[in-house]
Amino acid sequence: MNNLRSQQIYLGTTLVISLLLASCFAYTLYERFLKWIDCFNEKGRCYDPITQTIYITGGWIWSVPAMAFGVAVLVSGYLLLRTRRRKDIFSTYHHNNSVDDQG
C-alpha cells in the first residue's frame, strides 16, 4: 500500500506542476499571439503603439508547450483517478475477506 500512496503523491505533484506550466504557457500564448491576431499585417507583424512593441506571427509557438503540458495534466489526472480506484478495489477486497474469515 505504501507504494500506491507514493504513486498518488507523485501523480498529484505532476498534475499540479503540469497544470501551472500549461496555464503559464497558455497565458503567454494569449498575450503574445491571440490578443493581437486581428492586428497582423501581410508581413505577419503587429505594432502596439501604446507599449511600442512589435508582435510577430511566430507567437503561435507558445501553443506547443501549452498543449504538451495540457496533455500531461490529462494523463496524470487519469492515472491518479485510476490509482484511487485501485485503492478502493483493494480496500473492498480486504474488507470482504476479513468478513468472510469471521463467518
N, C-alpha and C positions, 0 to 999 in steps of 0.2 A: 504493500500500500504506500510505502514511503516513496517508491519510485514513481507511482502515479501522482502523488502530491507534487513532487519536484517537476514532473512534466506539466502539470497545471500551472505552476508558478512560472516556468519558462515560457509557456504559451501565452499566459496572461501578460507577461512583461513584453513579449514580442508583439502582441496585439496593441498594447498601449503605445509603444515606441513607433510602430509602423503607422498607427493612426495619427500620431503627432507629425511624423515626417510627411505622410500623404497630405495632411492639412496644410502644412507649410509650403509644400511644392504646388498644391492646388491654388493657394493664395498668391504665390509668386506668378503662376501661370495667368491668373486673373489680372494682376497688377501690370504685368509686362506684355500681355498679348490680348486677352479677351476684352479688357476695358477699352482698348483702342482699336478694335477690329474694324470699325466703320471709318476710321480716320486714315487708314493706309492708302497711299497713292499707288500709281502704277509701278513705281520702283520698289515698293514694299517698305516704305518709310512713313512714319508719322511724327510730326513735330508738335510738342506740347509747349505753347508759348508761356504758360504760367510757370512751369518748372524748368523751362528751356532744355528739355530732354528730347532726344530723338529715339523713337522706338522702331524696331525693325520686325519683320515678319518671322524672324528666327526665334521669337519668343515662344513658339509652339513647342519647342524642345523641352520646356518645363513640364509638358504633359507626360513625357516618358517616365521620369521618376515618380510623378504623382500617381500614374496608373500602376507602376510596379509596386509601390508601397500600398496602394489600394488593394491589389491582388494579395499582397502579404497579409493585409488585415482580414480579408475574406478567408484565406486559407487557415490562418492561425485561429480565427473565430470558429471556423468549422471544426478544426481539430480540438479546440478547447471544449466545445459542446460535446464532441464525441467522447472525450475523456471523462467528462462529467457524467454522461450517460453510462459509460462503462463502470464508473464508480457506483452508480445506482444499481446496476446489474449485479456487481459483486456484493454490495451490502444486502440486497434482496436475497441472493443465493445463500450467503452466510446466515441470514436471519431464518430462512426456511429450513436450512439444515439443522440449526440449533433447536428449532421447534420439533422437528422430526425425531431428533435424538432423545428428547424428553418423553415423547409419547410412545 
